[in-house]
Amino acid sequence: MELRIKGTRLFYETVMGLDKYKYIVHEGGSRSSKSWSILQVLLMRALEGQNEDYTIVRDRLTWIKSTLLKDLVKMVDMYKLEISPEINANRQDQIYKINGSEFAFFGLDYAEKLHGRTQDFFWINEAMSVSKQSFDQLKIRTKKGGFIDYNPAGDDSWVYDIQKRKDVLVIKSTQLDNPFLEKTIREEILSYEPTPENIARGTADNYMWKVYGLGEIARPEGIIFTNWDIVNGIPEEAKLLGLGLDFGYSVDPTAVIEVYIMDNELYLNELVYETGLLNQDIANILKVKGIDRSVEIYADSAEPKSIEEIYRYGLNIRATDKGADSIRYGIDLLKARKIHITKSSLNLEKEFRNYKYVEDRNGKVVPNKPIDFNNHGIDASRYLAIMKLGNKGTVRTFTSKPNLFR
């Protein structure tokens, strides 16, 4: 089958590099087409009749399902490919056949499934979160070669030692290498650049720009949350404090976070993280997830109309009482306790990893001034913390229409 591919520079350099190198490393900024290009190359080889086995891994299976598997769905539709079985993210084993080649997706949180498996090529996606031991285990069971991709968020990873090998090709890239990137996403990335305009808007950030804009190695400074980890789920003994809700629509997502408490430690679970939701959509989604009047929801007081509408749709929602310096206050409340984030809360985890204080034009951290983007789930958690963990004490559940905007 002939496959006509429109690719970026990364695709063509990867194809050419396979003739000379055993391993190809893609280092670059966000949305530069690293993973998309690698997947294009594997599909091209499959349709050429190579009959190869590809093992594709990331640190967790949930991340695979929310990223690479979605890209595979898009490509199968775009190129009108025959795939067996039909792609289903809920299937226990994510293994598919295309023209005799096998595409096997694994999360390293289920590493036992990889034991004894051999492959023609492996691919480690977002390698900064993967151990050198995982690379070594894949390497010794691979016949032909491998692919590695990552954003260079730090300077102490094993991937930099791999680059020194003579059988490794390193392809560096930025979002400027991807002419197919959506305008809104490009603008978001460009907002990190420390230009006078971005500095004035408060979106400039040297670290974010170096890593996600320029694809350069940078060490994060001023990370806000270090008191968290990942857990499989919410313990049965944990008590639900309520939900925090941060409104979004076109560019920013609406985020709804469940907050539980047990032994004075918090458990956070991402219920909603989606753009394009109207207030009725939000209410309907929460009702389907089992949220009713018995559950308290706290939202941004800057959205009184939205709060009123959602209340009328039958949910127990009210505005967060935000006083002076409420952002710092809410952050301090969250930092005061150990936080456990469920492993299904992909977007919330990403926010906690990257949430940091603003840097000035010289790259120095500005104390008590956090960045104001990619923090939607954190803001939702903060609203709940202010109302349930702050000096207001336990807020009573109301049975008649509350004074939302006092």
C-alpha positions in Angstrom: 0.0 0.0 0.0 1.3 3.4 -0.9 1.2 6.0 1.9 1.6 9.7 1.0 2.9 11.5 4.1 3.1 15.2 4.7 5.8 15.3 7.3 8.0 17.9 9.1 11.8 18.1 9.0 11.8 15.6 11.9 10.1 12.9 9.8 12.5 13.1 6.9 15.6 13.2 9.1 14.4 10.2 11.0 13.8 8.2 7.8 17.3 9.1 6.6 18.9 8.4 9.9 17.7 4.8 10.1 20.2 3.8 7.4 23.2 5.0 9.5 22.2 4.9 13.2 20.8 2.3 15.6 19.1 4.8 17.9 17.4 8.1 17.1 16.9 10.6 19.9 14.4 13.5 19.5 15.1 16.3 21.9 12.9 19.4 21.6 10.2 21.7 22.7 6.5 21.1 23.0 4.5 20.4 19.9 7.5 20.2 17.6 6.1 17.0 16.1 8.5 14.6 17.8 6.1 11.8 18.6 3.9 12.4 15.6 6.9 12.0 13.3 8.2 8.8 14.9 4.7 7.3 14.6 4.6 8.3 10.9 7.9 6.5 10.4 6.7 3.3 12.0 3.5 3.3 10.0 5.4 3.9 6.8 7.6 0.8 7.6 4.6 -1.2 8.4 2.9 -0.4 5.0 6.2 -1.1 3.2 5.7 -4.7 4.4 8.5 -4.8 6.9 6.5 -7.2 9.2 8.2 -5.7 12.3 7.3 -5.7 16.0 7.3 -2.3 17.7 7.2 -1.9 21.5 6.1 1.6 22.5 6.4 2.6 26.1 5.9 5.5 28.5 6.1 5.8 32.3 2.3 5.1 32.7 -0.3 3.4 30.6 -2.8 6.1 31.2 -0.5 8.6 29.6 -0.1 6.3 26.6 -3.8 6.1 26.2 -4.3 9.9 26.4 -1.5 10.8 23.9 0.1 8.2 21.6 -3.0 6.1 21.2 -5.0 9.1 20.3 -2.4 10.0 17.6 -2.7 6.5 16.3 -6.5 6.9 16.0 -6.0 10.1 14.0 -3.5 8.5 11.7 -5.6 5.4 11.0 -8.5 7.7 10.1 -6.3 10.2 8.1 -4.5 7.5 6.1 -7.5 5.1 5.9 -5.5 2.2 7.3 -6.7 -1.2 8.1 -6.0 -2.0 11.8 -6.8 -5.1 13.8 -8.4 -5.2 16.3 -10.4 -1.9 16.3 -8.7 0.6 18.6 -10.2 0.6 22.1 -8.5 2.4 25.0 -10.4 0.3 27.5 -8.9 -2.9 26.3 -6.5 -4.5 28.7 -3.8 -5.2 26.1 -3.1 -2.4 23.7 -1.6 -4.4 20.9 -2.6 -3.8 17.2 -1.7 -5.2 13.8 -1.2 -3.1 10.7 -0.2 -4.9 7.4 1.6 -7.6 9.4 3.5 -5.3 11.8 2.7 -5.2 15.5 2.2 -2.0 17.4 2.3 -2.8 21.2 1.8 0.0 23.7 2.9 -0.5 27.3 3.0 1.6 30.4 6.0 1.0 32.6 3.7 0.9 35.6 2.8 -2.6 34.2 6.4 -3.5 33.4 5.8 -7.2 34.1 3.9 -7.4 30.8 7.2 -6.6 29.0 9.1 -9.5 30.6 10.3 -11.9 27.9 9.1 -9.7 25.1 11.4 -9.1 22.1 10.9 -6.5 19.4 12.5 -5.2 16.2 12.2 -1.5 17.4 11.4 0.0 20.7 10.2 3.6 21.3 10.5 5.4 24.7 8.1 8.3 24.7 8.8 11.2 27.2 12.0 9.6 28.3 12.7 12.1 31.1 10.2 10.2 33.2 11.7 6.8 32.4 14.6 5.1 34.1 17.9 4.0 32.6 17.1 0.5 33.7 14.0 0.4 31.6 16.1 1.6 28.6 18.6 -1.2 29.2 15.9 -3.9 29.5 14.4 -2.8 26.2 17.8 -2.6 24.5 18.9 -6.2 25.3 15.6 -7.5 23.8 15.6 -5.5 20.6 16.8 -6.7 17.2 17.2 -3.5 15.2 17.1 -0.2 17.0 15.1 2.3 19.0 13.6 5.8 19.3 13.7 8.1 22.3 11.9 11.5 22.6 11.6 14.1 25.4 11.4 17.7 26.4 14.8 18.5 28.0 13.4 19.5 31.4 16.5 19.1 33.5 20.2 18.4 33.0 20.9 15.2 35.0 19.1 12.5 32.9 20.6 9.3 31.5 19.4 10.4 28.0 22.3 12.9 27.8 24.8 10.1 28.2 23.1 8.1 25.5 23.6 11.0 23.0 27.4 10.6 23.2 27.2 7.1 21.6 28.4 6.9 18.0 25.4 4.8 17.0 23.0 7.6 18.1 21.5 10.4 16.0 20.2 13.4 17.9 17.5 15.5 16.2 16.7 18.8 18.0 13.5 20.7 17.3 11.1 23.4 18.4 7.6 24.3 17.6 8.9 26.4 14.7 9.7 23.0 13.0 6.0 22.1 12.9 4.1 24.1 10.2 1.0 22.1 11.0 0.7 23.4 14.6 -2.6 25.0 15.5 -2.4 28.8 16.0 -3.8 28.8 19.5 -1.2 26.3 20.7 1.6 28.1 19.0 0.5 31.4 20.7 0.4 29.7 24.1 4.0 28.5 23.7 5.2 31.8 22.4 3.6 33.5 25.4 6.4 32.0 27.6 9.1 34.0 25.7 10.5 36.8 27.9 9.6 39.6 25.6 8.6 43.1 27.0 5.0 42.4 26.0 4.9 39.0 27.7 6.6 40.3 30.8 4.0 43.0 31.0 1.2 40.4 30.6 2.8 38.2 33.3 3.1 35.1 31.0 6.8 35.3 30.4 8.9 32.5 32.0 12.5 31.7 31.2 12.3 28.1 32.2 9.1 27.3 30.3 10.4 29.1 27.2 13.8 27.3 27.2 12.2 23.8 27.7 8.9 24.1 25.7 9.7 26.9 23.4 13.3 26.4 22.4 13.8 22.8 23.4 16.9 23.6 25.5 18.1 22.0 28.7 17.0 24.0 31.7 16.7 23.4 35.4 13.5 24.5 37.0 13.7 27.2 39.7 10.9 28.2 42.1 8.8 25.0 41.8 5.9 25.5 44.2 4.7 22.1 45.1 7.1 19.3 46.2 4.7 17.7 48.8 2.9 15.4 46.4 3.0 11.9 44.9 0.9 9.6 42.7 -1.4 6.9 44.1 -3.6 4.3 42.4 -6.9 5.6 43.7 -8.8 7.1 46.6 -8.7 5.0 49.9 -12.2 3.8 51.0 -11.6 5.5 54.4 -11.0 8.9 52.9 -13.7 11.6 53.4 -14.9 13.7 50.5 -14.5 17.4 51.4 -16.1 18.5 48.1 -15.3 19.7 44.6 -13.3 22.7 43.3 -14.3 24.1 40.0 -12.3 26.5 37.7 -14.2 27.8 34.7 -12.8 27.8 31.2 -14.1 27.6 27.7 -12.3 28.0 24.4 -8.5 28.0 25.2 -8.5 27.2 28.9 -10.2 24.1 30.1 -12.9 23.8 32.7 -11.4 21.9 35.6 -13.2 20.0 38.3 -11.2 18.4 41.1 -12.4 16.1 43.9 -10.7 16.7 47.2 -10.6 14.0 49.9 -9.0 14.0 53.3 -7.6 11.1 55.4 -5.1 11.3 58.3 -4.8 15.0 57.6 -3.5 14.2 54.1 -5.3 15.3 50.9 -6.3 13.1 47.9 -7.0 14.8 44.6 -8.9 13.3 41.7 -9.5 15.0 38.4 -13.2 14.7 37.4 -13.3 17.1 34.5 -10.6 18.8 32.4 -12.0 19.9 29.1 -12.5 22.9 26.8 -15.7 24.0 25.1 -18.1 23.2 28.0 -21.2 25.2 28.6 -22.6 25.5 32.1 -25.3 22.9 31.3 -22.6 20.6 30.0 -20.6 20.9 33.2 -23.7 20.1 35.3 -24.7 17.1 33.1 -21.2 15.6 33.3 -21.0 15.9 37.0 -24.5 14.4 37.5 -23.4 11.4 35.3 -20.4 11.0 37.5 -22.7 10.7 40.5 -22.5 14.3 41.9 -25.7 15.5 43.5 -26.9 18.2 45.9 -25.2 16.4 48.8 -21.7 17.3 47.4 -20.4 20.8 47.9 -18.8 22.6 45.0 -16.7 25.7 45.2 -16.0 27.9 42.2 -14.3 31.1 41.2 -16.3 34.0 42.5 -15.4 36.0 39.4 -18.1 33.9 37.5 -21.3 34.6 39.4 -23.6 34.0 36.3 -22.1 30.6 35.7 -22.4 29.7 39.4 -26.0 30.7 39.4 -26.8 28.7 36.3 -25.1 25.5 37.6 -27.0 25.9 40.9 -30.3 26.1 38.9 -29.3 22.9 37.2 -29.5 21.2 40.5 -26.0 21.2 42.0 -24.8 22.5 45.4 -22.4 25.1 44.1 -21.3 28.4 45.6 -18.7 31.1 45.1 -15.3 30.9 46.9 -14.9 33.7 49.4 -11.7 35.2 48.2 -10.1 37.9 50.4 -6.8 39.8 49.9 -3.9 37.6 48.8 -6.2 34.6 48.3 -3.9 33.0 45.8 -0.9 32.8 48.2 -3.3 31.8 51.0 -4.8 28.9 49.1 -1.4 27.7 47.9 -0.1 27.7 51.5 -3.1 25.6 52.6 -2.3 23.0 49.9 1.4 23.1 50.8 0.7 22.5 54.5 -0.5 18.9 53.9 0.8 15.9 52.0 -1.0 15.6 48.7 -1.8 12.4 46.8 -2.9 12.7 43.2 -4.6 9.7 41.5 -2.7 8.3 38.6 -5.7 8.9 36.3 -5.5 12.7 36.9 -3.1 13.3 34.0 -3.6 17.0 33.6 -3.5 17.8 37.3 -0.2 15.9 37.7 1.3 17.8 34.8 0.2 21.1 36.5 1.8 20.1 39.8 5.0 19.2 38.1 5.4 22.5 36.4 3.7 25.0 38.7 6.3 27.6 39.7 6.9 31.1 40.7 7.3 33.8 38.0 10.8 34.7 37.0 11.9 38.3 36.2 13.7 39.3 33.0 17.0 38.2 34.6 15.7 34.7 35.4 15.3 35.3 39.1 12.4 33.9 40.9 9.8 36.5 42.1 8.7 35.3 45.6 4.9 34.7 46.2 4.0 35.4 42.5 3.0 32.1 40.8 2.6 31.7 37.1 -1.0 32.3 35.9 -1.3 29.6 33.2 -1.5 25.8 33.1 -2.9 26.0 36.7 -6.6 25.3 36.2 -6.8 22.1 38.3 -4.6 23.7 40.9 -6.9 26.8 41.1 -9.9 24.5 41.5 -8.2 22.6 44.3 -7.2 26.0 45.9 -10.9 27.2 45.9 -11.9 24.1 47.8 -9.0 24.4 50.2 -9.8 28.0 51.0 -13.4 27.1 51.9 -12.9 23.8 53.7 -9.4 24.0 55.2 -8.9 27.7 55.8 -9.9 29.8 58.8 -13.5 29.7 57.8 -13.7 26.2 59.3 -16.2 23.7 57.9 -18.8 25.3 55.7 -22.2 24.0 56.3 -24.3 22.4 53.6 -27.2 24.6 52.6 -30.7 23.3 51.9 -32.2 26.5 50.5 -30.8 28.9 48.0 -27.6 30.4 49.4 -26.3 33.9 49.3 -23.7 33.1 46.7 -22.1 36.5 46.4 -21.9 37.9 49.8 
